[in-house]
Amino acid sequence: MNFYLECENYLSNLASKIEAFDKNSQMDIDYSEGILKIVIIENKKTYVINRNSGNQKIWYSSPFSGADYFSFDEQTNQWINNKKEELTNKLFNELYHFH
């Protein structure tokens, strides 16, 4: 697995999914150079999701659930945390409930 390419593909696709989800333009979504920043415009709550090359994980910072790390699971091709949560599912569950 090429960590850099895997992260780049995943995070750019995730940014596109969030933009499609945000039909009413309630979020400011910016992806650049391995850093995905999502700001909920109404309350300025901010998510930062980025690659952490040092430990080969994706760092996830949520205004609701705090910080977390996700490792790539080659068997499932998903980014999973130590609680077996998948990153995309965790993010969209939070955005759906708190947005």
Sequence and secondary structure as in RCSB ss.txt:
>XXXX:A:sequence
MNFYLECENYLSNLASKIEAFDKNSQMDIDYSEGILKIVIIENKKTYVINRNSGNQKIWYSSPFSGADYFSFDEQ
TNQWINNKKEELTNKLFNELYHFH
>XXXX:A:secstr
  HHHHHHHHHHHHHHHHHHH TT  EEEEEETTEEEEEETTTTEEEEEEEETTTTEEEEEETTTEEEEEEEETT
TTEEE TTS BHHHHHHHHHHHH 
